[in-house]
Amino acid sequence: MHNPILLFSMPGGTEWLLLLIGLPLYFLPTIIAATRHHQATIGVFFLNLFLGWTFLGWIAALIWAFSYGSRATQTVIVNNSSQPYSQADNPNFSSQPQSDSSQKQSGTQQEKIDQLRQYKQLLDEGVITNDEFNKQKEIILGQ
């Protein structure tokens, strides 16, 4: 039979094991908030400390730890091109579109490929729309 006074004495082998497993599990919301660099890590800690013993308090701290700290810190990259586009940098680009008949009669297959690449680059850089690219592609390929 176990003596009730011994239950509150210094922990032995199995009690230490329970403490080593139980405390990190109890403070799991705080650990998650700290590793995610949450802005309210201290708030999550105090909620976890004082109300974590209730299941709802622990769940609330866990949800708070996984929530976003601040949406203002998000970075949105609109244009990720390494060099700005300038028509003056590209000597092969003409600002005036060629007429349908002159493009259909344009010489070699390589010229058509080069023109398509130029228009594709303009499309990727957001200078022209997808519809404009498709129209020019049809003109160049003679479809």
MODELLER restraints for C-alpha pairs under 7 A, 6 or more apart:
rsr = mdl.restraints
at = mdl.atoms
rsr.add(forms.Gaussian(group=physical.xy_distance, feature=features.Distance(at['CA:27:A'], at['CA:48:A']), mean=6.57, stdev=0.5))
rsr.add(forms.Gaussian(group=physical.xy_distance, feature=features.Distance(at['CA:29:A'], at['CA:61:A']), mean=5.67, stdev=0.5))
rsr.add(forms.Gaussian(group=physical.xy_distance, feature=features.Distance(at['CA:29:A'], at['CA:62:A']), mean=4.46, stdev=0.5))
rsr.add(forms.Gaussian(group=physical.xy_distance, feature=features.Distance(at['CA:29:A'], at['CA:65:A']), mean=5.68, stdev=0.5))
rsr.add(forms.Gaussian(group=physical.xy_distance, feature=features.Distance(at['CA:30:A'], at['CA:41:A']), mean=6.59, stdev=0.5))
rsr.add(forms.Gaussian(group=physical.xy_distance, feature=features.Distance(at['CA:30:A'], at['CA:44:A']), mean=5.82, stdev=0.5))
rsr.add(forms.Gaussian(group=physical.xy_distance, feature=features.Distance(at['CA:30:A'], at['CA:45:A']), mean=5.11, stdev=0.5))
rsr.add(forms.Gaussian(group=physical.xy_distance, feature=features.Distance(at['CA:30:A'], at['CA:48:A']), mean=6.90, stdev=0.5))
rsr.add(forms.Gaussian(group=physical.xy_distance, feature=features.Distance(at['CA:30:A'], at['CA:65:A']), mean=6.92, stdev=0.5))
rsr.add(forms.Gaussian(group=physical.xy_distance, feature=features.Distance(at['CA:32:A'], at['CA:65:A']), mean=6.11, stdev=0.5))
rsr.add(forms.Gaussian(group=physical.xy_distance, feature=features.Distance(at['CA:33:A'], at['CA:41:A']), mean=5.35, stdev=0.5))
rsr.add(forms.Gaussian(group=physical.xy_distance, feature=features.Distance(at['CA:33:A'], at['CA:65:A']), mean=4.53, stdev=0.5))
rsr.add(forms.Gaussian(group=physical.xy_distance, feature=features.Distance(at['CA:33:A'], at['CA:66:A']), mean=6.94, stdev=0.5))
rsr.add(forms.Gaussian(group=physical.xy_distance, feature=features.Distance(at['CA:34:A'], at['CA:41:A']), mean=5.84, stdev=0.5))
rsr.add(forms.Gaussian(group=physical.xy_distance, feature=features.Distance(at['CA:38:A'], at['CA:65:A']), mean=7.00, stdev=0.5))
rsr.add(forms.Gaussian(group=physical.xy_distance, feature=features.Distance(at['CA:38:A'], at['CA:69:A']), mean=5.15, stdev=0.5))
rsr.add(forms.Gaussian(group=physical.xy_distance, feature=features.Distance(at['CA:39:A'], at['CA:69:A']), mean=5.12, stdev=0.5))
rsr.add(forms.Gaussian(group=physical.xy_distance, feature=features.Distance(at['CA:40:A'], at['CA:69:A']), mean=6.81, stdev=0.5))
rsr.add(forms.Gaussian(group=physical.xy_distance, feature=features.Distance(at['CA:44:A'], at['CA:61:A']), mean=5.50, stdev=0.5))
rsr.add(forms.Gaussian(group=physical.xy_distance, feature=features.Distance(at['CA:44:A'], at['CA:64:A']), mean=6.78, stdev=0.5))
rsr.add(forms.Gaussian(group=physical.xy_distance, feature=features.Distance(at['CA:44:A'], at['CA:65:A']), mean=6.53, stdev=0.5))
rsr.add(forms.Gaussian(group=physical.xy_distance, feature=features.Distance(at['CA:47:A'], at['CA:57:A']), mean=6.85, stdev=0.5))
rsr.add(forms.Gaussian(group=physical.xy_distance, feature=features.Distance(at['CA:47:A'], at['CA:61:A']), mean=6.15, stdev=0.5))
rsr.add(forms.Gaussian(group=physical.xy_distance, feature=features.Distance(at['CA:48:A'], at['CA:57:A']), mean=6.71, stdev=0.5))
rsr.add(forms.Gaussian(group=physical.xy_distance, feature=features.Distance(at['CA:48:A'], at['CA:58:A']), mean=5.87, stdev=0.5))
rsr.add(forms.Gaussian(group=physical.xy_distance, feature=features.Distance(at['CA:48:A'], at['CA:61:A']), mean=5.72, stdev=0.5))
rsr.add(forms.Gaussian(group=physical.xy_distance, feature=features.Distance(at['CA:51:A'], at['CA:57:A']), mean=4.74, stdev=0.5))
rsr.add(forms.Gaussian(group=physical.xy_distance, feature=features.Distance(at['CA:51:A'], at['CA:58:A']), mean=6.69, stdev=0.5))
rsr.add(forms.Gaussian(group=physical.xy_distance, feature=features.Distance(at['CA:52:A'], at['CA:58:A']), mean=4.16, stdev=0.5))
rsr.add(forms.Gaussian(group=physical.xy_distance, feature=features.Distance(at['CA:87:A'], at['CA:93:A']), mean=6.77, stdev=0.5))
rsr.add(forms.Gaussian(group=physical.xy_distance, feature=features.Distance(at['CA:100:A'], at['CA:139:A']), mean=6.20, stdev=0.5))
rsr.add(forms.Gaussian(group=physical.xy_distance, feature=features.Distance(at['CA:103:A'], at['CA:139:A']), mean=6.83, stdev=0.5))
rsr.add(forms.Gaussian(group=physical.xy_distance, feature=features.Distance(at['CA:103:A'], at['CA:140:A']), mean=5.85, stdev=0.5))
rsr.add(forms.Gaussian(group=physical.xy_distance, feature=features.Distance(at['CA:104:A'], at['CA:140:A']), mean=6.37, stdev=0.5))
rsr.add(forms.Gaussian(group=physical.xy_distance, feature=features.Distance(at['CA:104:A'], at['CA:142:A']), mean=5.72, stdev=0.5))
rsr.add(forms.Gaussian(group=physical.xy_distance, feature=features.Distance(at['CA:112:A'], at['CA:140:A']), mean=6.21, stdev=0.5))
rsr.add(forms.Gaussian(group=physical.xy_distance, feature=features.Distance(at['CA:116:A'], at['CA:137:A']), mean=6.56, stdev=0.5))
rsr.add(forms.Gaussian(group=physical.xy_distance, feature=features.Distance(at['CA:119:A'], at['CA:133:A']), mean=6.27, stdev=0.5))
rsr.add(forms.Gaussian(group=physical.xy_distance, feature=features.Distance(at['CA:122:A'], at['CA:128:A']), mean=5.88, stdev=0.5))
rsr.add(forms.Gaussian(group=physical.xy_distance, feature=features.Distance(at['CA:123:A'], at['CA:129:A']), mean=6.14, stdev=0.5))
rsr.add(forms.Gaussian(group=physical.xy_distance, feature=features.Distance(at['CA:123:A'], at['CA:130:A']), mean=6.62, stdev=0.5))
rsr.add(forms.Gaussian(group=physical.xy_distance, feature=features.Distance(at['CA:123:A'], at['CA:133:A']), mean=6.64, stdev=0.5))
